[in-house]
Amino acid sequence: MDFGEFKRRMLAHFRLDLHSYKETQLKRRIDSFLLRKKINGYADLFKLIAADRQAYEMFLDHLTINVSEFFRDPHRWQDLEKIILPGLLQGRGTLKIWSAACSIGAEPYSLGILLDELSPGRAHRIDATDIDKNILEKARAGRYNQDVVRNVSRERMARYFTVSDGSYLINENIKRKVSFSRHDLLTDDYPQGYDLIVCRNVTIYFTREAQDKINQSFSRSLQPGGLLFIGGSEMIFNHQELGLEKILPCFYRKK
């Protein structure tokens, strides 16, 4: 089985669209998985993950890039804290937010911390999604190492975390603000009606065609005046065609 056939079978059997990933990076990651697990080619890999759900989840966990931390790219999070969220809160009261491809949960919990500080007691909704079920379980647990919390201030650390056995546990009041569920950006329907969508450092792994499809879907998911927050290494070149206007680095508003 060649690589093209493997991708076709993955789409048919799992609804996992590997055609939308940049091929060189994708093939390198899958080949490293074959080497690590001593699997003899794509046919044997497909046979294994089609028969064993745990093996499939392990493959998916290897495929996705689960690098995340609290308040990653601090200057942009300061823009969110000082400009974006206050503007949204002033006009809307309570917010509906989507943290897409949320990985280990540091991003939606960062949002929960900001909202707790900016509008304490207000019942906002934070939906957090990822394709990887294993990583969602880690996100729900809310236990992190020191690298993940390195951008958390001393005051926030004291208020929102408990330190236990060298790990940092996010407090239950922030956990309760976030609802986690599985979602595939490439194949699933997109939920609607969001005031803010955060999807950072994800689409860089996809083809330009897939990026356009995802960004168009995000635009449709936003309320008029809602905002999309992307990563510092990403750019939406055709944002005007999608009904978006760039208002700050990494921030696009739906017209």
C-alpha positions as a Markdown table, in Angstrom:
| # | Residue | x | y | z |
|---|---|---|---|---|
| 1 | Met | 0.0 | 0.0 | 0.0 |
| 2 | Asp | 1.5 | 3.4 | -1.0 |
| 3 | Phe | 1.0 | 6.6 | 1.0 |
| 4 | Gly | -1.8 | 7.9 | -1.3 |
| 5 | Glu | -3.8 | 4.7 | -0.8 |
| 6 | Phe | -3.2 | 4.9 | 3.0 |
| 7 | Lys | -4.6 | 8.4 | 3.1 |
| 8 | Arg | -7.7 | 7.3 | 1.0 |
| 9 | Arg | -8.4 | 4.4 | 3.3 |
| 10 | Met | -8.0 | 6.6 | 6.4 |
| 11 | Leu | -10.6 | 9.0 | 5.0 |
| 12 | Ala | -13.1 | 6.2 | 4.1 |
| 13 | His | -12.7 | 4.2 | 7.3 |
| 14 | Phe | -12.1 | 6.9 | 10.0 |
| 15 | Arg | -13.2 | 10.1 | 8.3 |
| 16 | Leu | -9.7 | 11.4 | 9.0 |
| 17 | Asp | -8.8 | 13.7 | 6.1 |
| 18 | Leu | -5.0 | 13.4 | 5.8 |
| 19 | His | -5.1 | 14.9 | 2.3 |
| 20 | Ser | -5.6 | 18.3 | 4.0 |
| 21 | Tyr | -2.2 | 18.1 | 5.8 |
| 22 | Lys | 1.0 | 19.3 | 4.3 |
| 23 | Glu | 2.3 | 16.1 | 2.8 |
| 24 | Thr | 6.0 | 16.4 | 3.7 |
| 25 | Gln | 5.4 | 17.1 | 7.3 |
| 26 | Leu | 2.6 | 14.5 | 7.5 |
| 27 | Lys | 4.7 | 11.7 | 5.9 |
| 28 | Arg | 7.7 | 12.5 | 8.2 |
| 29 | Arg | 5.5 | 12.1 | 11.3 |
| 30 | Ile | 3.8 | 8.9 | 10.1 |
| 31 | Asp | 7.1 | 7.4 | 9.1 |
| 32 | Ser | 8.6 | 8.2 | 12.5 |
| 33 | Phe | 5.6 | 6.4 | 14.0 |
| 34 | Leu | 6.3 | 3.3 | 11.9 |
| 35 | Leu | 9.9 | 3.3 | 12.9 |
| 36 | Arg | 9.1 | 3.8 | 16.6 |
| 37 | Lys | 6.5 | 1.0 | 16.7 |
| 38 | Lys | 8.5 | -1.3 | 14.3 |
| 39 | Ile | 5.6 | -1.5 | 11.9 |
| 40 | Asn | 6.4 | -2.7 | 8.4 |
| 41 | Gly | 4.7 | -0.2 | 6.1 |
| 42 | Tyr | 1.4 | 1.6 | 5.6 |
| 43 | Ala | -0.6 | -1.6 | 5.0 |
| 44 | Asp | 0.4 | -3.1 | 8.3 |
| 45 | Leu | -0.2 | 0.3 | 10.0 |
| 46 | Phe | -3.8 | 0.5 | 8.6 |
| 47 | Lys | -4.5 | -3.1 | 9.6 |
| 48 | Leu | -3.4 | -2.4 | 13.1 |
| 49 | Ile | -5.3 | 0.8 | 13.8 |
| 50 | Ala | -8.4 | -0.5 | 12.0 |
| 51 | Ala | -8.5 | -3.5 | 14.4 |
| 52 | Asp | -7.4 | -1.8 | 17.6 |
| 53 | Arg | -9.1 | 1.4 | 18.8 |
| 54 | Gln | -6.3 | 2.0 | 21.4 |
| 55 | Ala | -3.7 | 1.8 | 18.6 |
| 56 | Tyr | -5.7 | 4.3 | 16.5 |
| 57 | Glu | -5.8 | 6.7 | 19.5 |
| 58 | Met | -2.1 | 6.3 | 19.9 |
| 59 | Phe | -1.5 | 7.0 | 16.2 |
| 60 | Leu | -3.7 | 10.1 | 16.4 |
| 61 | Asp | -1.9 | 11.3 | 19.5 |
| 62 | His | 1.4 | 11.0 | 17.6 |
| 63 | Leu | 0.0 | 12.8 | 14.6 |
| 64 | Thr | -1.3 | 15.9 | 16.3 |
| 65 | Ile | 1.0 | 18.5 | 17.6 |
| 66 | Asn | 0.1 | 19.0 | 21.2 |
| 67 | Val | 2.3 | 21.9 | 22.2 |
| 68 | Ser | 0.5 | 24.4 | 24.3 |
| 69 | Glu | 1.0 | 26.6 | 27.4 |
| 70 | Phe | -0.9 | 29.2 | 29.4 |
| 71 | Phe | -0.9 | 32.7 | 27.9 |
| 72 | Arg | 1.3 | 31.6 | 25.0 |
| 73 | Asp | 2.6 | 34.6 | 23.1 |
| 74 | Pro | 2.1 | 37.0 | 26.0 |
| 75 | His | 1.9 | 40.2 | 24.0 |
| 76 | Arg | -1.1 | 38.9 | 22.1 |
| 77 | Trp | -2.8 | 37.7 | 25.2 |
| 78 | Gln | -2.3 | 41.2 | 26.7 |
| 79 | Asp | -4.2 | 42.6 | 23.6 |
| 80 | Leu | -6.9 | 40.1 | 24.4 |
| 81 | Glu | -7.0 | 41.1 | 28.0 |
| 82 | Lys | -6.7 | 44.9 | 27.6 |
| 83 | Ile | -8.5 | 45.5 | 24.3 |
| 84 | Ile | -10.5 | 42.6 | 22.8 |
| 85 | Leu | -12.3 | 41.2 | 25.8 |
| 86 | Pro | -13.3 | 44.5 | 27.4 |
| 87 | Gly | -14.8 | 45.6 | 24.1 |
| 88 | Leu | -16.8 | 42.4 | 23.7 |
| 89 | Leu | -17.9 | 42.5 | 27.3 |
| 90 | Gln | -19.1 | 46.1 | 27.1 |
| 91 | Gly | -21.2 | 45.3 | 24.1 |
| 92 | Arg | -22.5 | 41.8 | 24.9 |
| 93 | Gly | -22.5 | 41.2 | 28.6 |
| 94 | Thr | -22.0 | 37.4 | 28.5 |
| 95 | Leu | -19.8 | 35.8 | 25.9 |
| 96 | Lys | -19.8 | 32.5 | 23.9 |
| 97 | Ile | -16.3 | 31.5 | 23.1 |
| 98 | Trp | -14.8 | 28.5 | 21.2 |
| 99 | Ser | -11.2 | 27.3 | 21.8 |
| 100 | Ala | -10.7 | 25.2 | 18.7 |
| 101 | Ala | -7.9 | 22.5 | 18.6 |
| 102 | Cys | -7.4 | 23.2 | 22.3 |
| 103 | Ser | -4.8 | 20.6 | 22.9 |
| 104 | Ile | -4.0 | 20.1 | 26.7 |
| 105 | Gly | -6.5 | 22.8 | 27.8 |
| 106 | Ala | -4.0 | 25.6 | 28.7 |
| 107 | Glu | -5.7 | 27.9 | 26.2 |
| 108 | Pro | -9.3 | 27.6 | 27.3 |
| 109 | Tyr | -8.3 | 27.7 | 30.9 |
| 110 | Ser | -6.3 | 30.9 | 30.2 |
| 111 | Leu | -9.5 | 32.4 | 28.8 |
| 112 | Gly | -11.4 | 31.3 | 31.9 |
| 113 | Ile | -8.8 | 33.1 | 34.1 |
| 114 | Leu | -9.2 | 36.3 | 32.1 |
| 115 | Leu | -13.0 | 36.3 | 32.2 |
| 116 | Asp | -12.9 | 35.6 | 35.9 |
| 117 | Glu | -10.8 | 38.7 | 36.4 |
| 118 | Leu | -12.6 | 40.9 | 34.0 |
| 119 | Ser | -16.2 | 39.9 | 34.8 |
| 120 | Pro | -16.4 | 37.9 | 38.0 |
| 121 | Gly | -19.6 | 36.0 | 38.6 |
| 122 | Arg | -20.8 | 36.4 | 35.0 |
| 123 | Ala | -21.8 | 33.1 | 33.3 |
| 124 | His | -19.8 | 33.0 | 30.1 |
| 125 | Arg | -19.6 | 29.9 | 27.9 |
| 126 | Ile | -16.3 | 28.4 | 26.8 |
| 127 | Asp | -16.4 | 25.5 | 24.5 |
| 128 | Ala | -13.1 | 23.7 | 24.0 |
| 129 | Thr | -12.6 | 21.1 | 21.3 |
| 130 | Asp | -9.8 | 18.8 | 19.9 |
| 131 | Ile | -9.6 | 15.8 | 17.5 |
| 132 | Asp | -7.5 | 13.8 | 20.0 |
| 133 | Lys | -9.6 | 12.1 | 22.8 |
| 134 | Asn | -6.5 | 11.3 | 24.8 |
| 135 | Ile | -5.4 | 14.9 | 24.9 |
| 136 | Leu | -8.9 | 15.9 | 25.9 |
| 137 | Glu | -8.7 | 13.7 | 28.9 |
| 138 | Lys | -5.5 | 15.4 | 29.9 |
| 139 | Ala | -7.2 | 18.8 | 29.4 |
| 140 | Arg | -10.1 | 17.8 | 31.7 |
| 141 | Ala | -7.6 | 16.7 | 34.4 |
| 142 | Gly | -6.0 | 20.1 | 34.3 |
| 143 | Arg | -2.6 | 19.0 | 35.6 |
| 144 | Tyr | 0.5 | 20.7 | 34.2 |
| 145 | Asn | 4.3 | 20.8 | 34.4 |
| 146 | Gln | 6.3 | 24.0 | 35.0 |
| 147 | Asp | 7.0 | 24.7 | 31.3 |
| 148 | Val | 3.2 | 25.0 | 30.6 |
| 149 | Val | 2.6 | 27.6 | 33.3 |
| 150 | Arg | 5.8 | 29.7 | 32.8 |
| 151 | Asn | 3.8 | 32.7 | 31.6 |
| 152 | Val | 1.5 | 32.6 | 34.6 |
| 153 | Ser | 2.1 | 35.5 | 37.0 |
| 154 | Arg | 2.8 | 34.9 | 40.7 |
| 155 | Glu | -0.6 | 36.5 | 41.6 |
| 156 | Arg | -2.5 | 34.2 | 39.2 |
| 157 | Met | -0.5 | 31.2 | 40.3 |
| 158 | Ala | -1.6 | 31.8 | 43.9 |
| 159 | Arg | -5.2 | 32.4 | 43.0 |
| 160 | Tyr | -5.9 | 29.8 | 40.3 |
| 161 | Phe | -3.5 | 26.9 | 40.8 |
| 162 | Thr | -2.7 | 24.3 | 43.5 |
| 163 | Val | 0.9 | 22.9 | 43.5 |
| 164 | Ser | 1.1 | 19.1 | 44.2 |
| 165 | Asp | 4.1 | 16.8 | 43.7 |
| 166 | Gly | 5.7 | 19.2 | 41.3 |
| 167 | Ser | 2.6 | 19.6 | 39.2 |
| 168 | Tyr | 0.3 | 22.6 | 38.8 |
| 169 | Leu | -3.4 | 21.9 | 39.1 |
| 170 | Ile | -5.9 | 24.4 | 37.7 |
| 171 | Asn | -8.6 | 25.2 | 40.3 |
| 172 | Glu | -12.1 | 23.8 | 40.1 |
| 173 | Asn | -13.8 | 27.1 | 39.7 |
| 174 | Ile | -11.9 | 27.6 | 36.4 |
| 175 | Lys | -12.4 | 24.0 | 35.3 |
| 176 | Arg | -16.1 | 24.5 | 35.6 |
| 177 | Lys | -16.1 | 27.3 | 33.1 |
| 178 | Val | -14.9 | 25.1 | 30.3 |
| 179 | Ser | -16.7 | 22.4 | 28.4 |
| 180 | Phe | -14.6 | 19.9 | 26.4 |
| 181 | Ser | -15.7 | 17.8 | 23.5 |
| 182 | Arg | -14.2 | 16.1 | 20.4 |
| 183 | His | -14.2 | 18.0 | 17.0 |
| 184 | Asp | -12.4 | 17.5 | 13.7 |
| 185 | Leu | -11.8 | 20.9 | 12.0 |
| 186 | Leu | -11.5 | 19.1 | 8.6 |
| 187 | Thr | -14.6 | 16.9 | 8.6 |
| 188 | Asp | -17.1 | 17.9 | 11.3 |
| 189 | Asp | -19.8 | 20.6 | 11.1 |
| 190 | Tyr | -18.9 | 23.9 | 12.9 |
| 191 | Pro | -21.0 | 25.2 | 15.8 |
| 192 | Gln | -22.4 | 28.7 | 15.4 |
| 193 | Gly | -23.0 | 32.0 | 17.2 |
| 194 | Tyr | -19.6 | 32.7 | 18.8 |
| 195 | Asp | -18.4 | 36.1 | 20.0 |
| 196 | Leu | -14.7 | 34.9 | 20.0 |
| 197 | Ile | -13.0 | 31.9 | 18.4 |
| 198 | Val | -9.4 | 31.1 | 19.4 |
| 199 | Cys | -7.5 | 28.7 | 17.1 |
| 200 | Arg | -3.8 | 29.3 | 17.3 |
| 201 | Asn | -0.8 | 27.6 | 15.6 |
| 202 | Val | -2.9 | 24.9 | 14.1 |
| 203 | Thr | -3.7 | 25.7 | 10.4 |
| 204 | Ile | 0.1 | 26.0 | 9.7 |
| 205 | Tyr | 0.1 | 22.2 | 9.4 |
| 206 | Phe | -2.6 | 22.2 | 6.7 |
| 207 | Thr | -2.6 | 22.9 | 3.0 |
| 208 | Arg | -3.6 | 26.3 | 1.7 |
| 209 | Glu | -6.9 | 24.9 | 0.5 |
| 210 | Ala | -7.7 | 23.4 | 3.9 |
| 211 | Gln | -6.7 | 26.6 | 5.6 |
| 212 | Asp | -9.2 | 28.6 | 3.4 |
| 213 | Lys | -11.9 | 26.1 | 4.2 |
| 214 | Ile | -11.3 | 26.3 | 8.0 |
| 215 | Asn | -11.1 | 30.1 | 8.1 |
| 216 | Gln | -14.3 | 30.4 | 6.0 |
| 217 | Ser | -16.0 | 28.0 | 8.5 |
| 218 | Phe | -14.8 | 30.1 | 11.4 |
| 219 | Ser | -16.1 | 33.2 | 9.8 |
| 220 | Arg | -19.5 | 31.6 | 9.5 |
| 221 | Ser | -19.4 | 30.5 | 13.1 |
| 222 | Leu | -18.8 | 34.1 | 14.4 |
| 223 | Gln | -21.6 | 36.5 | 15.3 |
| 224 | Pro | -21.3 | 39.8 | 13.4 |
| 225 | Gly | -18.6 | 41.8 | 15.2 |
| 226 | Gly | -17.2 | 38.6 | 16.6 |
| 227 | Leu | -13.4 | 38.0 | 16.6 |
| 228 | Leu | -11.0 | 35.3 | 15.5 |
| 229 | Phe | -7.7 | 35.0 | 17.4 |
| 230 | Ile | -5.0 | 33.1 | 15.4 |
| 231 | Gly | -1.3 | 32.3 | 16.0 |
| 232 | Gly | 1.6 | 34.6 | 15.5 |
| 233 | Ser | 3.0 | 32.4 | 12.7 |
| 234 | Glu | -0.3 | 32.4 | 10.8 |
| 235 | Met | -1.8 | 34.9 | 8.4 |
| 236 | Ile | -5.2 | 35.0 | 6.7 |
| 237 | Phe | -4.3 | 36.5 | 3.3 |
| 238 | Asn | -7.8 | 36.5 | 1.9 |
| 239 | His | -9.5 | 37.8 | 5.1 |
| 240 | Gln | -11.6 | 40.4 | 3.2 |
| 241 | Glu | -13.1 | 37.7 | 1.0 |
| 242 | Leu | -14.2 | 35.9 | 4.1 |
| 243 | Gly | -15.9 | 38.9 | 5.5 |
| 244 | Leu | -13.2 | 39.6 | 8.1 |
| 245 | Glu | -11.1 | 42.7 | 8.8 |
| 246 | Lys | -7.7 | 42.6 | 10.6 |
| 247 | Ile | -7.8 | 44.9 | 13.6 |
| 248 | Leu | -4.6 | 43.9 | 15.4 |
| 249 | Pro | -1.8 | 41.4 | 14.9 |
| 250 | Cys | -3.5 | 37.9 | 15.1 |
| 251 | Phe | -7.0 | 39.4 | 15.5 |
| 252 | Tyr | -9.7 | 39.4 | 12.8 |
| 253 | Arg | -13.2 | 40.8 | 13.2 |
| 254 | Lys | -16.3 | 39.7 | 11.3 |
| 255 | Lys | -17.8 | 42.6 | 9.5 |
